[in-house]
Amino acid sequence: MPKLKKKTQEKRVKPELGSGFRDYGSGDAILRQRLLEKIRKTFEDFGFDPMETPAVERTEVLLGGEKESGKIIFNVRGSKEKKSDLSLRFDLTVPLARFLAINPEIPKPFKRYQIGNVWRGESPQAGRYREFLQADLDIAGASSTDADAEIIAVIWKTFKNLGLSKFIIKINNRKVLNGLPQYAGFPEKKLPELLRLVDKKEKIGEEALKKELKKVFKEKVAAKIWEIIAISGDTKTRLIKARETLRGNAAAEEGINELIEIARNLNTAGVLPENWEIDYSVARGLGYYTGSVFETYLTDAKEFGSVASGGRYDFLTVPFTGQKLPTVGGSIGVDRLYAVFEKLNLLKKKQTSVKVLILNLLPELKKEYLELAQVMRAANINTSFYLGDDRAFQAQLAYAVKKEIPYVVILGENESKRSTVTVKNLVTREQKEIPKEKIVEYFKR
């Protein structure tokens, strides 16, 4: 008898995620959506309107927004294109600049928010991914520090609405740091290097930063720099001490005066003093900031870094129009914030948003099942009809328990004859037979 050839086994693909990306199952996605609803509601409470831009922008546009961004962007190429001039957006700010340049007729001030995914080819870290969700809000066409204070107030209110209390918004002004070359006595061209060093303070700590400063600057210069960025005390003390120390330094004095106005507005707006402070070491790494800057840290999860940041950038549209447009904005890193919520166990996950499952027990009653589901959905009760192959009562009940659906509706032959349904509460294990026409009233109650 001839030997049968073994069927060649098909090569299987390993089902794993790319580095720096993550899935969100139903439990995670439901909670994430709740966070987004609260964020969106808070933004709209302050008069910000939604807008959307494409995930893909022209590479030249993205590079025009930040010169160093070419190192981190993901290029996109169509199937018939040999060379790509398109890339995935790495933030929501450059697309805003492009949008404003194309639409100069938009009434100013323009208050917008945008929630969307962005992509960066950076090394993944705790709570930091290559694809992540940002919630941005901006005020374009407003030069007053009232706008700066409002952005910070919105961030504060958003965190409070999310149920957070242990967080601190650290606020500075880049003009204060711009005055350091004159005050400490070092060349202007070394300022970007100083900003990069100072921006690492929260990550590396004060002692490590002192050592770094002494490596780059002369000891006397480093001491004078540290004298400013280490100013401590309450808000009033920090402002007075900086103003006295930097008196006669035009750039720094302008920045301090703006901080005084912002502090006054935050107090008037009822932003709790325990949730914000003036911190002259806040630099923000991005080069386009021109005035106020801020970073937000959760005090119980500082290892995740800043979860919300922003500031003023008045040269937003210059690469596209050649003209300044005073703009201030803030951004919440939703995925990083969610990672913090997970670490601190601040969220109880739900496996489903379904409130009621209608069991599918008898084929001849399918019409009644579907009509019942329609009635309940019309009353805004999240209702699912069991679509599995197993018609056994216990199997469908087990499905509901596993999915953590709180109620099942049982409509069998006896109930059909009596025009009733049996409602079983899977949390308390209680069940009750009620007239079919009163089912909406039962769940609304």
N, C-alpha and C positions, 0 to 999 in steps of 0.2 A: 504494500500500500504506500503510495507516494507521501512524502512528508509535506505537511501544510506549512506554508510560510507564516511566521508570526507577523501580525499587523504592526506596522511601524507606529510606535507611540508618538502622538503629536507632542511637540515641544510646548510646555506650559510657560506662561509669562508670570513672573513673581509679582503678586498684587501688592506692591508697596508704594508709599508716597515718596515724592521727591523731597530732598532735604530742604527744610525751611517751610514746608507746607503742612496743613492739617485738615482733617475732616471735622465736620460738626454733625453728629447724629441728632436724632429727633430731640432728645432731652436737652442737649447743648443748644441746638438751633432755636428751640422754644424760648429758653432763657435769654439767649442772645437777642432774640427779637423783642423781648420785653425791655431789655436795656435800651435798645434802639428806639422803641416807642416813647420811653421816658425822656431820652435825649432829644428826640424830634419835638416832643411836646414842649419841653423847656425852651428850645430855640425859638419856636413859634410864639411862645408866651411873650418873648422880648421883641417880637416884630420882625424876625428874620424869615425870609421866604425861601422855599426850596428851589434848587436848580440842579441840572445834570449835564455832564459833559462826557464825551466818549472815553472808553478805557484806553484807546489808542490815539496817540498824537503824532504829528510829524516830529522826527528826531531833532531837527533843527530848532523847532519851537521849544522842546524840552531842554535842550542844551542852552538856549538863550536865557532861560530862567535861572540856571545855576551851572556855572562853568565846570564844576567838578563832577556833575551828575553823570557824565559819560561813562564813568567807572562802574556805575551800579545799575544802569538801565538794561531792560530786556528788549532786544530788537524783535520786530515782527516782520515776517516775510510771507507774501502770498505764494500760492503753488506755482504761478507762472513768472514770478519775479526773481531775477538773478541777484539783485541787490535791494536791500530794504532801506527806505527812508522813513519808516514808521517804527514807533517804539511804544511799549506799555508805559502809562504815566507812573511816575514815582511819587507824586504827591497830587493834591487837588488845588494847589496854589498857582502853579504855572498855567494849567488850563483856565483858571479864573482870569489870569492876566491876558491870555489870548482872547478869551471871550469879551472882556472889557475893551480891548483894543479894536475888535471887530464891531462892537456895538457901542460907539461913543455917545449915542443919543439917550442911553439909559439914564433916568433921573438919578441924581446924586443928592445925598448919600444913598448908596446901593447896599442894602443889607441882605446878605444871602447866606444860606447854609447848604452844604452838600455832604451826603453820606455815601461813600463808595469804596471799592477795593483799589488798592495801589500795589505796585510791585517794585521790589528792590533786590538786586543781586548781592546782598550783603551776607555775612556769615550769621547763621541763626544763633540766637541766644535765648535765655529764659524769657518767655513772653514776647519774643521778637521773631517775626516770621518774614519770609520773602514775599508772601502775599498777605496783606493785612487790610483791615477795614478802618477807615478814618472817618471821623465826624468833624467837619470843618465849619466854621462860621467866620464871616468877614464883613467889615464895613469899609466900602470904597468911596472916596470922595469926601472924607471928613478929617480935617487936620486937628481938630480940638482933642485934648486929652480926655474929654468926656467919652469919646468913642473907645479909647484905650480902657478906661475904667469899666465901661459897659461890657466889653468882651470878657474881662476878668470876672465881673459880677455874674455873667451868664455861666461861665465855667464853674464858679462856686455854687450857684444855684442848681446846676445840673448834678453835681456830686451830691449835694444835699438831697435832691429828689431821688437819687439812686440809693439813698439810705446810708450814705457814708458820712462820717463825722471826723475821723482821724486822718486828716490830710492837711497839707500846707502848700499854699501857692507862694512861691518865692518870686519877688518882683524886682527888677532893676531897670536901668536905662542905658542903652549903649553909648550915649553921649558922655556919661560919667566915665566909662571905660576909655572912650576916645580921648579924654583929657589926661589920661595917665602918662603918655609920653612926655608931655610938658611938665607934669608934676614930678614924675620920678626921674626924668632925665635920660630917656633912651630914644633912639631914632624912630620916627613914625612908621618906617617900613617893618619894624619888628612887632607892631601891634597885632597883626593877624596871628603871629606865633603865640603871643601872650593870650589872645582870646581862646586859642585851641587848648592851651594849658589850663586856663581858668575853668573852661567848660568841663574839664575832667574832675573837678573838685569833689563832687558828690560820689563819683565812682572810685577815686583813689584815696580820698581822705585828705585832711589838712596837712599832716606831716609830710606825706608824699608830695603834695603840691609845693610845699615850701622848698623841698629838695630840688624839685624840677625847676623852680624859679631861679634858684641859685646856680643851676647848671647853665642856664641860658643868659642870665643877667648878672651884672656885678652885684656884690653883696649889698652895697648901699642902695642900689636901684631896686633889688628884690625886696629889701626891707620896706622901702617906701610904697611899693606896689602892694605888699601884704598889709601895710598900715590901712589902706583904703578897703581892700576886699574883705578884711577881717573885722570891720566895724560892727559892733554888736550893741545890744540894748533894745529897748522898746522902739516902736516906729518913730516917735518924736525924737528920741535920742539919736537914732541912726541918721535921720535927716539933718538935724542940727550939727552933729559932729562932722558929717561929710561936707556940709555947706561951709563950715568954719575952716576945715582943713584945705578945701579946694577953692577958697575965696580968690577971685581974680583969674581963675581958669574958666574962660568963656564957655567952652564946650561942656565942661563938667557942671558948671552952674546952671546952664540951660536944662541939662538932664535932671538935676536935683529939683529945680523948680517944677518940672513936669511930674516928677514923682510926688511932690507935695500936693499937686492938684489931683493926681490919681488917688492918693491916700485920702484926701478930703472927700472925694466922690464915693469911694468905697464905704467910708464910714456913714455918709449920708444915705447910701443905698441899703444899709443894714447888713453888709457883709461882715460876718463875725470876725473880730480881730484875732481869735485863736487859729483861724484858717488861712491867714496871709501874713507876710512880713516883707520888709525891704531887705534885700540881700545883694550886696555889691559884687558878689562873686558869680552871679548868674550872667552868662555871656551868650548862650545859644550859639551853636556852632555855625549855623547858616550865615553866609556873608551878606545877605540882603537886608538885614535888620538895621533900621535907622533911628529908632527911639526906644520906647518901652519894650522890655522882653520879660517873659515869665516862664516858670517851670512848675509843675504840680507833682508832688510826691505823696504817696500813701505812707503814713508813718509806721505802719505794721508790715510794709512790704517794700522797703527802700531798694532791695536788691533788683527789683524790676525796673528801676530808673523812673524817669518822668513819664506819667501817663497822660498828661495834657500840657501843651506848651503853646507859645505864640509870641506875638509882639507886633510892632509897627514896621512896615516896610513901604516907604513912600516912593521907591523907584520901581514899583511892581511892573508898570507897563513901559518903562523906558526902552527895553530891548525891542519893543514892537512899534512904539509911536515916537520915541525920542523925547517924550514929555513925562513929567512926574504926575503921579496920581496918589494923593495921600490915602493910605490904606492900613488898616490894623485888623489882625485876625487871630484866631486860636484854633487848635486842633486837639481832639481827643483820640487817643489810640485805643479803639474799641477792643481789639483782640488782646492787647496787653492788659487793658483794664479787666477783661473777662478772665484772663489767666490769673490775675490777682484775686478776683472773686472766688475762683476755684481753690486757690491756695488757702485762703482764709475761711473757706466753707461758708461763704455768705449767701449762697444760693442753694435752694432746694430744687433739684431737677425733677421735672415732670416728663414722663415718657411720651405723653400725647396731650393734645389740646381737646381731644374728644371728651365730652361729658357723658354721653349716653350711647350705648351700643344696642341696636335692635337685633335680637337673635333671629337667625334664619333657620327655622326648625321644620317647616312643612312647605313643600313646593306649591301646594294649592293655595297657600295664604300669602304668596309673594306680593300680590296686588295690595293686600292690606298693609303689609310691611312697608312697601314703598310709599303708599299714601300717608302712613303714620310718620315716616321719616320726613316727608315733604312738609307736613303740618308743623313739626317741631323745628325744622330749619327755618321756616317762615317766621317763627317766633324767636329766632336768633339763639336757639339752643344747639350747640355743636353736637351733631348726631351722625353716627356711622351705622351702616347696615352691613352685617357680617357677610363677606363674599367668599369665604373659604369653602373648600370641598367637603369638609367634615360636617355633617348635619347633626352630630351627636350633641346633646345639651351640655354634657360635662366638658367636651372639647372646646365648645364656644365660650363657655364660662371661664375655662382655664386661659383662653386667649385674652379675654377681657381683664382677668387678674394680672396676667403677665404684662399687658400694656398699661396697667394702672388706670383703667377706665373706671370711674367711680360708680356708674349705674349701668344696669342692663335692663332692657324691656323684654318681657317674655309674652309672646302672643301665640298660644297653642290652640288646639281644637276646642277645648272647654272655654277659654277666654273668648274665642271668636263667636261661639254660640251666645255668650252672655254680653257681647259688645264691651268687654273689659280688657285690661292689660294688667300684668303683674310687674311691678317695679321692684328690683332687688338692689339694695344699697350694698356694694361690695366692700365698703369700709366698715360699716356697722353690722353687716350680715342680716339686716332687717329687710323684710319684703312686704309689699302691700298690694292688694288688688284694688284697682280703681276703675271707674268708667272711662272708656276710651276718649270720650269727648272732653274729659277733665285733665288729660295728661299735661297739657301746656300749663295749666293753672298749678298743677302739682309741682312742676319743676321751677316755675317762676316763684313759687312760695318758698 
